[in-house]
Amino acid sequence: MNHFDFKTLTNNLILLLSFVKLLLGSDFTDRELIGFPCTFTEDCVGIPDVSSECSDWICSCKSGYIPSTHLDACLELQSDIGKECLEDQQCSGKLKTCINGSCDCVDGAIPNPANKDCYITADRVGDDCEMVAQCTVNLGPNSECSRGICMCSINSLPSKDGSRCVLEYVPAVNNDSCSIS
């Protein structure tokens, strides 16, 4: 009984094309871009068996790597602030970008103390927060993060536009000297 085996035919065709490429004098320096057909892992751009592989006859990036913008390399994913990068998409996590060759927070965001994630800074009293620094960057040192919301600390009040926490003025009583608390 004769039946058509497409996978075997495809494999044989790819092997034949590779053999022809070799006979024509190709030294395999022209590697295949990510997403393009391949026969062997060595055919793919990147560092074979480290960052790239030939999987199901297609060049792809291995786990922990992503294709470059031009599909000509596999770039290692970076999760920490300060890690080396070439392109923005390497810096994994929210609000991260590649600035001058290292992962950093985007404008308007600050890193958490562990340098893993970036958090947006608060612009107004009442904005959401996860850590005090999100509040103090723009609202000033008299602000705090309480129950997930930026608030003014004790003895301080929001400015008229809510963009700062200012010390509360306490008027003098019984001829005492004026003080700011």
MIRO-636666 format. One line per field, with one value per residue: residue number from 1; x, y, z of N, C-alpha, C, O in turn. Coordinates in nm, 2 decimals, decimal comma, padded with zeros to 4 digits. Layout:
BEGIN
i: c(NUM:...)
n.x: c(X:...)
n.y: c(Y:...)
n.z: c(Z:...)
ca.x: c(X:...)
ca.y: c(Y:...)
ca.z: c(Z:...)
c.x: c(X:...)
c.y: c(Y:...)
c.z: c(Z:...)
o.x: c(X:...)
o.y: c(Y:...)
o.z: c(Z:...)
//
This chain:
BEGIN
i: c(1:2:3:4:5:6:7:8:9:10:11:12:13:14:15:16:17:18:19:20:21:22:23:24:25:26:27:28:29:30:31:32:33:34:35:36:37:38:39:40:41:42:43:44:45:46:47:48:49:50:51:52:53:54:55:56:57:58:59:60:61:62:63:64:65:66:67:68:69:70:71:72:73:74:75:76:77:78:79:80:81:82:83:84:85:86:87:88:89:90:91:92:93:94:95:96:97:98:99:100:101:102:103:104:105:106:107:108:109:110:111:112:113:114:115:116:117:118:119:120:121:122:123:124:125:126:127:128:129:130:131:132:133:134:135:136:137:138:139:140:141:142:143:144:145:146:147:148:149:150:151:152:153:154:155:156:157:158:159:160:161:162:163:164:165:166:167:168:169:170:171:172:173:174:175:176:177:178:179:180:181)
n.x: c(00,08:00,07:00,14:00,12:00,37:00,40:00,56:00,81:00,88:00,91:01,12:01,33:01,35:01,44:01,69:01,81:01,82:02,00:02,22:02,28:02,33:02,57:02,73:02,75:02,92:02,87:02,94:02,79:02,77:02,58:02,33:02,00:01,73:01,53:01,23:01,24:01,28:01,47:01,72:01,90:02,00:02,23:02,20:02,07:02,05:02,21:02,33:02,39:02,21:02,22:02,10:01,94:01,75:01,67:01,35:01,10:01,16:01,19:01,36:01,40:01,38:01,52:01,39:01,37:01,49:01,44:01,32:01,52:01,45:01,49:01,50:01,74:01,89:01,88:01,78:01,87:01,63:01,58:01,52:01,59:01,65:01,91:02,04:02,22:02,13:02,00:01,78:01,45:01,24:01,37:01,39:01,21:00,90:00,68:00,66:00,93:01,23:01,50:01,77:02,05:02,19:02,12:01,87:01,60:01,37:01,08:01,03:00,87:00,84:00,96:01,21:01,14:01,26:01,40:01,48:01,34:01,09:00,91:00,74:00,48:00,50:00,32:00,11:-00,07:-00,23:-00,41:-00,37:-00,30:-00,08:00,21:00,43:00,61:00,79:00,68:00,50:00,65:00,83:00,71:00,51:00,63:00,83:00,65:00,46:00,29:00,24:-00,05:-00,25:-00,25:-00,29:-00,18:-00,12:-00,12:00,11:00,08:00,01:00,04:-00,09:-00,28:-00,17:-00,35:-00,40:-00,35:-00,11:00,11:00,22:00,20:00,34:00,12:00,00:00,02:-00,16:-00,05:-00,12:-00,25:-00,04:00,19:00,48:00,49:00,46:00,55:00,43)
n.y: c(-00,12:00,21:00,53:00,88:01,07:01,36:01,49:01,35:01,40:01,68:01,70:01,56:01,73:01,97:01,87:01,82:02,07:02,19:02,04:02,11:02,38:02,36:02,23:02,43:02,60:02,75:02,87:02,87:03,11:03,29:03,32:03,21:03,43:03,50:03,32:03,23:02,96:02,66:02,41:02,30:02,38:02,53:02,68:02,90:03,25:03,41:03,26:02,94:02,68:02,81:03,08:03,06:02,83:02,57:02,48:02,27:02,32:02,59:02,89:03,00:03,18:03,07:02,98:03,25:03,43:03,68:03,78:04,01:04,35:04,35:04,09:03,96:03,86:03,69:03,82:03,85:03,83:04,08:04,13:04,29:04,63:04,82:04,62:04,51:04,60:04,61:04,67:04,80:04,61:04,40:04,46:04,34:04,36:04,59:04,93:04,97:05,04:05,06:05,24:05,42:05,17:05,02:04,87:05,06:05,26:05,41:05,76:05,93:05,73:05,52:05,30:05,00:04,92:04,67:04,68:04,55:04,60:04,88:05,17:05,40:05,75:05,95:06,22:06,37:06,43:06,16:05,99:05,65:05,42:05,21:05,22:05,44:05,62:05,67:05,87:06,07:06,17:06,36:06,49:06,57:06,57:06,56:06,38:06,06:05,70:05,55:05,28:05,23:05,47:05,79:06,03:06,33:06,37:06,37:06,69:06,82:06,96:06,92:07,11:07,38:07,29:07,03:06,91:06,90:06,84:07,04:07,19:07,24:07,54:07,66:07,88:08,13:08,11:08,29:08,48:08,33:08,24:08,22:07,91:07,65:07,34)
n.z: c(00,00:-00,09:00,04:00,07:00,23:00,36:00,55:00,54:00,28:00,29:00,47:00,33:00,10:00,22:00,32:00,07:-00,04:00,14:00,09:-00,18:-00,14:00,00:-00,19:-00,38:-00,26:-00,04:00,28:00,50:00,63:00,59:00,78:00,87:00,93:01,23:01,24:00,99:00,75:00,83:00,85:01,03:01,36:01,36:01,14:01,20:01,30:01,58:01,88:01,84:02,00:02,24:02,24:02,01:01,80:01,57:01,52:01,44:01,18:01,16:01,23:01,56:01,87:02,18:02,50:02,73:02,57:02,31:01,98:01,79:01,68:01,40:01,34:01,34:01,54:01,86:02,16:02,50:02,76:03,01:03,34:03,55:03,67:03,53:03,41:03,11:02,78:02,44:02,30:02,35:02,41:02,54:02,80:03,04:03,20:03,37:03,26:03,17:02,99:02,74:02,80:02,70:02,68:02,90:03,11:03,23:03,42:03,26:03,17:03,44:03,60:03,87:04,01:04,21:04,54:04,51:04,26:04,05:03,94:03,79:03,90:03,85:03,92:04,16:04,07:04,20:04,52:04,65:04,44:04,33:04,49:04,57:04,71:04,93:04,80:04,55:04,60:04,73:04,54:04,36:04,52:04,74:05,06:05,27:05,22:05,20:05,15:05,20:05,27:05,00:04,87:04,79:05,03:05,24:05,50:05,87:06,01:05,77:05,46:05,15:04,87:04,70:04,43:04,47:04,41:04,57:04,91:05,18:05,47:05,75:05,87:06,19:06,39:06,63:06,98:07,26:07,27:07,22:07,04:06,68:06,50:06,29:06,22)
ca.x: c(00,00:00,15:00,07:00,21:00,42:00,44:00,67:00,93:00,91:00,96:01,26:01,42:01,37:01,53:01,82:01,86:01,86:02,12:02,33:02,30:02,39:02,70:02,80:02,77:03,03:02,82:03,01:02,68:02,79:02,45:02,24:01,86:01,67:01,43:01,10:01,26:01,30:01,60:01,74:01,98:02,01:02,35:02,16:01,99:02,12:02,22:02,43:02,32:02,19:02,22:01,99:01,85:01,74:01,58:01,25:01,00:01,21:01,18:01,45:01,33:01,46:01,50:01,33:01,46:01,54:01,33:01,38:01,55:01,35:01,52:01,49:01,87:01,95:01,80:01,83:01,83:01,53:01,64:01,41:01,64:01,70:02,06:02,10:02,26:02,02:02,02:01,65:01,35:01,16:01,45:01,36:01,08:00,83:00,60:00,72:01,07:01,28:01,64:01,83:02,19:02,25:02,08:01,73:01,57:01,23:01,04:01,00:00,76:00,83:01,08:01,23:01,12:01,39:01,47:01,52:01,28:00,98:00,90:00,61:00,45:00,50:00,20:00,10:-00,17:-00,28:-00,52:-00,33:-00,27:00,07:00,25:00,55:00,62:00,87:00,59:00,43:00,74:00,90:00,64:00,43:00,72:00,86:00,54:00,35:00,31:00,16:-00,13:-00,35:-00,25:-00,32:-00,09:-00,18:-00,03:00,14:00,03:00,06:00,06:-00,22:-00,26:-00,18:-00,48:-00,42:-00,33:00,01:00,21:00,18:00,27:00,32:00,01:00,03:-00,06:-00,15:-00,01:-00,23:-00,21:00,09:00,30:00,55:00,43:00,53:00,50:00,45)
ca.y: c(00,00:00,33:00,65:01,00:01,11:01,49:01,53:01,29:01,47:01,81:01,67:01,53:01,85:02,06:01,82:01,83:02,21:02,21:01,98:02,20:02,50:02,32:02,21:02,56:02,67:02,83:02,84:02,88:03,23:03,36:03,25:03,25:03,52:03,44:03,31:03,18:02,82:02,61:02,26:02,27:02,49:02,61:02,76:03,02:03,36:03,40:03,16:02,81:02,60:02,90:03,17:03,03:02,69:02,53:02,40:02,24:02,37:02,74:02,95:03,06:03,21:02,98:03,04:03,35:03,52:03,73:03,82:04,16:04,42:04,32:03,94:03,91:03,81:03,66:03,90:03,79:03,91:04,13:04,17:04,39:04,76:04,83:04,51:04,55:04,58:04,67:04,72:04,82:04,49:04,32:04,50:04,28:04,41:04,71:05,06:04,96:05,07:05,05:05,38:05,41:05,04:04,95:04,87:05,16:05,30:05,51:05,89:05,94:05,60:05,49:05,15:04,96:04,89:04,55:04,70:04,46:04,66:05,03:05,22:05,53:05,84:06,02:06,36:06,44:06,37:06,07:05,89:05,52:05,40:05,08:05,25:05,59:05,70:05,71:05,99:06,18:06,23:06,48:06,56:06,63:06,49:06,55:06,29:05,92:05,60:05,49:05,20:05,23:05,60:05,90:06,12:06,42:06,33:06,45:06,83:06,88:06,96:06,93:07,25:07,41:07,21:06,89:06,86:06,90:06,84:07,15:07,19:07,31:07,66:07,66:08,01:08,15:08,13:08,35:08,55:08,24:08,26:08,14:07,79:07,56:07,20)
ca.z: c(00,00:-00,11:00,09:00,06:00,36:00,34:00,64:00,49:00,16:00,33:00,53:00,22:00,02:00,30:00,32:-00,06:-00,06:00,22:00,02:-00,29:-00,09:00,04:-00,32:-00,45:-00,20:00,07:00,40:00,60:00,71:00,58:00,86:00,85:01,03:01,32:01,18:00,85:00,74:00,86:00,86:01,15:01,46:01,32:01,02:01,25:01,36:01,72:01,93:01,83:02,12:02,35:02,22:01,90:01,76:01,46:01,58:01,34:01,05:01,16:01,33:01,67:01,99:02,29:02,62:02,79:02,46:02,22:01,85:01,78:01,59:01,26:01,34:01,30:01,66:01,98:02,27:02,63:02,84:03,13:03,44:03,66:03,63:03,53:03,32:02,98:02,68:02,31:02,25:02,46:02,44:02,62:02,94:03,07:03,32:03,34:03,26:03,15:02,86:02,73:02,79:02,70:02,69:03,02:03,14:03,33:03,42:03,17:03,24:03,52:03,69:03,96:04,04:04,35:04,61:04,47:04,12:03,96:03,86:03,79:03,94:03,81:04,03:04,18:04,04:04,29:04,64:04,61:04,33:04,38:04,52:04,63:04,80:04,97:04,70:04,44:04,65:04,77:04,42:04,31:04,62:04,85:05,17:05,36:05,17:05,24:05,08:05,31:05,22:04,85:04,82:04,83:05,12:05,31:05,64:05,98:06,01:05,63:05,38:05,01:04,81:04,64:04,32:04,51:04,35:04,68:05,05:05,24:05,62:05,80:05,95:06,32:06,44:06,77:07,07:07,38:07,25:07,19:06,91:06,57:06,47:06,18:06,27)
c.x: c(00,09:00,07:00,17:00,24:00,48:00,56:00,81:00,97:00,97:01,10:01,36:01,45:01,46:01,67:01,89:01,90:01,98:02,24:02,37:02,37:02,54:02,79:02,83:02,87:02,99:02,89:02,91:02,70:02,66:02,35:02,10:01,81:01,56:01,30:01,11:01,29:01,45:01,60:01,80:01,98:02,12:02,31:02,10:02,09:02,12:02,33:02,36:02,32:02,20:02,10:01,89:01,85:01,65:01,48:01,13:01,03:01,20:01,28:01,37:01,42:01,42:01,44:01,42:01,52:01,42:01,40:01,41:01,45:01,37:01,53:01,63:01,95:01,84:01,86:01,78:01,74:01,60:01,52:01,46:01,68:01,85:02,12:02,12:02,15:02,06:01,89:01,55:01,28:01,24:01,42:01,22:01,02:00,76:00,69:00,87:01,11:01,44:01,69:01,98:02,25:02,21:01,93:01,71:01,42:01,20:01,03:00,87:00,74:00,96:01,09:01,19:01,26:01,47:01,51:01,46:01,17:00,98:00,76:00,60:00,45:00,36:00,21:00,02:-00,19:-00,40:-00,48:-00,29:-00,12:00,08:00,36:00,56:00,69:00,78:00,52:00,54:00,81:00,84:00,56:00,51:00,74:00,75:00,43:00,39:00,21:00,08:-00,24:-00,37:-00,29:-00,22:-00,17:-00,08:-00,01:00,08:00,09:00,09:-00,08:-00,18:-00,26:-00,31:-00,50:-00,39:-00,20:00,13:00,15:00,27:00,24:00,20:00,06:-00,05:-00,05:-00,11:-00,13:-00,18:-00,07:00,21:00,36:00,48:00,52:00,47:00,53:00,44)
c.y: c(00,12:00,45:00,77:01,06:01,25:01,54:01,48:01,36:01,61:01,79:01,65:01,65:01,95:02,00:01,83:01,98:02,25:02,16:02,06:02,32:02,47:02,30:02,34:02,65:02,76:02,78:02,85:03,01:03,32:03,28:03,30:03,33:03,44:03,44:03,25:03,03:02,78:02,46:02,22:02,39:02,58:02,70:02,89:03,13:03,34:03,30:03,03:02,73:02,68:02,99:03,14:02,88:02,68:02,44:02,39:02,32:02,52:02,79:03,02:03,09:03,11:03,06:03,14:03,45:03,57:03,78:03,97:04,22:04,38:04,16:03,88:03,86:03,77:03,73:03,85:03,89:03,95:04,17:04,28:04,52:04,76:04,72:04,57:04,51:04,65:04,73:04,72:04,69:04,39:04,34:04,46:04,34:04,54:04,84:05,07:04,99:05,06:05,19:05,37:05,28:04,96:04,97:04,98:05,18:05,41:05,64:05,88:05,81:05,59:05,34:05,12:04,93:04,77:04,56:04,60:04,52:04,81:05,06:05,37:05,63:05,91:06,17:06,44:06,36:06,29:05,97:05,76:05,51:05,26:05,11:05,40:05,67:05,74:05,84:06,10:06,24:06,36:06,56:06,61:06,53:06,47:06,47:06,14:05,83:05,53:05,41:05,21:05,36:05,70:06,00:06,22:06,36:06,42:06,59:06,89:06,87:06,96:07,08:07,26:07,32:07,06:06,83:06,85:06,89:06,94:07,15:07,28:07,43:07,65:07,80:08,02:08,17:08,19:08,41:08,46:08,27:08,17:08,02:07,72:07,42:07,11)
c.z: c(00,00:-00,05:00,09:00,20:00,34:00,42:00,59:00,37:00,19:00,39:00,42:00,13:00,10:00,30:00,18:-00,08:00,02:00,15:-00,10:-00,25:-00,05:-00,09:-00,39:-00,37:-00,08:00,20:00,52:00,69:00,70:00,65:00,84:00,97:01,12:01,24:01,04:00,86:00,77:00,85:00,99:01,24:01,41:01,20:01,07:01,31:01,51:01,76:01,93:01,96:02,25:02,34:02,11:01,87:01,64:01,51:01,48:01,21:01,04:01,27:01,43:01,79:02,10:02,41:02,69:02,69:02,37:02,09:01,86:01,68:01,44:01,24:01,31:01,43:01,77:02,10:02,40:02,70:02,97:03,22:03,54:03,60:03,63:03,44:03,18:02,88:02,55:02,26:02,37:02,50:02,52:02,77:02,98:03,20:03,28:03,35:03,25:03,01:02,86:02,71:02,80:02,73:02,82:03,05:03,25:03,32:03,32:03,24:03,32:03,61:03,76:03,99:04,19:04,41:04,56:04,32:04,02:03,88:03,88:03,83:03,90:03,93:04,04:04,14:04,13:04,41:04,60:04,50:04,40:04,40:04,58:04,73:04,82:04,86:04,58:04,48:04,67:04,65:04,38:04,42:04,73:04,97:05,27:05,31:05,21:05,15:05,20:05,25:05,07:04,79:04,88:04,91:05,18:05,45:05,74:05,98:05,87:05,56:05,23:04,96:04,74:04,51:04,34:04,46:04,45:04,81:05,12:05,39:05,65:05,89:06,08:06,38:06,59:06,86:07,20:07,37:07,24:07,06:06,80:06,54:06,35:06,23:06,15)
o.x: c(00,18:-00,05:00,29:00,15:00,60:00,65:00,91:01,09:01,07:01,19:01,47:01,56:01,55:01,76:02,00:02,01:02,07:02,35:02,49:02,47:02,63:02,90:02,94:02,90:03,07:02,90:02,96:02,65:02,63:02,28:02,08:01,85:01,52:01,26:01,01:01,33:01,54:01,50:01,76:01,97:02,11:02,39:02,09:02,20:02,05:02,41:02,28:02,43:02,18:02,01:01,77:01,94:01,57:01,51:01,08:00,94:01,21:01,28:01,28:01,53:01,31:01,43:01,54:01,59:01,32:01,52:01,33:01,38:01,27:01,56:01,64:02,07:01,73:01,98:01,67:01,76:01,68:01,43:01,37:01,73:01,91:02,24:02,05:02,09:02,15:01,89:01,56:01,26:01,18:01,43:01,12:01,10:00,79:00,77:00,94:01,03:01,50:01,67:02,03:02,35:02,27:01,88:01,78:01,35:01,29:01,02:00,77:00,64:01,07:00,99:01,20:01,35:01,59:01,57:01,52:01,17:01,05:00,66:00,69:00,40:00,30:00,31:00,03:-00,18:-00,49:-00,56:-00,25:-00,04:-00,01:00,39:00,51:00,64:00,81:00,49:00,51:00,85:00,91:00,55:00,46:00,67:00,76:00,31:00,50:00,12:00,14:-00,33:-00,48:-00,31:-00,19:-00,27:00,04:-00,11:00,02:00,21:00,16:-00,16:-00,07:-00,33:-00,39:-00,61:-00,40:-00,18:00,23:00,03:00,39:00,13:00,18:00,15:-00,17:00,06:-00,14:-00,23:-00,07:00,02:00,32:00,30:00,43:00,64:00,35:00,64:00,46)
o.y: c(00,14:00,47:00,74:01,09:01,27:01,60:01,55:01,39:01,65:01,87:01,70:01,67:02,01:02,08:01,86:02,00:02,32:02,22:02,08:02,37:02,56:02,34:02,35:02,76:02,83:02,66:02,85:03,01:03,40:03,19:03,41:03,32:03,33:03,54:03,23:02,98:02,86:02,40:02,13:02,51:02,70:02,79:02,99:03,09:03,26:03,26:03,00:02,73:02,63:02,99:03,18:02,80:02,77:02,32:02,49:02,37:02,58:02,73:03,10:03,03:03,07:03,18:03,11:03,54:03,50:03,82:04,05:04,15:04,36:04,12:03,77:03,84:03,81:03,71:03,81:04,01:03,87:04,25:04,34:04,53:04,70:04,73:04,65:04,41:04,74:04,83:04,64:04,67:04,30:04,25:04,53:04,37:04,60:04,85:05,15:04,97:05,05:05,25:05,32:05,27:04,86:05,07:04,98:05,13:05,49:05,64:05,83:05,80:05,64:05,27:05,21:04,92:04,77:04,47:04,57:04,51:04,87:05,00:05,44:05,59:05,94:06,23:06,56:06,24:06,34:05,88:05,76:05,57:05,20:05,02:05,48:05,78:05,85:05,92:06,22:06,36:06,46:06,68:06,70:06,43:06,39:06,48:06,11:05,88:05,45:05,47:05,21:05,37:05,70:06,05:06,19:06,31:06,52:06,60:06,99:06,78:07,00:07,16:07,16:07,27:06,98:06,71:06,80:06,91:06,93:07,10:07,39:07,41:07,64:07,85:07,92:08,23:08,15:08,39:08,51:08,33:08,06:08,03:07,73:07,38:06,98)
o.z: c(00,09:-00,08:00,10:00,28:00,30:00,38:00,59:00,35:00,13:00,35:00,42:00,09:00,03:00,29:00,17:-00,14:-00,02:00,15:-00,13:-00,31:-00,08:-00,10:-00,46:-00,42:-00,03:00,22:00,64:00,80:00,78:00,60:00,80:01,08:01,08:01,19:00,97:00,96:00,74:00,85:01,05:01,19:01,43:01,17:00,99:01,36:01,57:01,68:02,02:02,03:02,36:02,42:02,11:01,91:01,60:01,55:01,43:01,15:00,93:01,38:01,40:01,79:02,12:02,41:02,71:02,73:02,36:02,09:01,91:01,61:01,37:01,13:01,27:01,42:01,75:02,13:02,41:02,71:03,03:03,18:03,60:03,48:03,72:03,41:03,13:02,89:02,55:02,19:02,46:02,62:02,58:02,85:02,96:03,29:03,18:03,43:03,30:02,92:02,97:02,61:02,90:02,80:02,84:03,02:03,35:03,24:03,29:03,37:03,27:03,67:03,72:03,99:04,28:04,34:04,57:04,27:03,92:03,75:03,96:03,79:03,91:04,04:03,93:04,16:04,14:04,42:04,54:04,48:04,52:04,33:04,63:04,81:04,73:04,83:04,52:04,39:04,62:04,66:04,36:04,41:04,81:04,98:05,36:05,36:05,24:05,10:05,27:05,18:05,01:04,67:04,99:04,87:05,18:05,52:05,71:05,95:05,86:05,59:05,20:05,02:04,72:04,49:04,25:04,47:04,42:04,83:05,12:05,44:05,59:05,97:06,07:06,42:06,67:06,82:07,24:07,46:07,25:06,97:06,83:06,56:06,32:06,26:06,16)
//
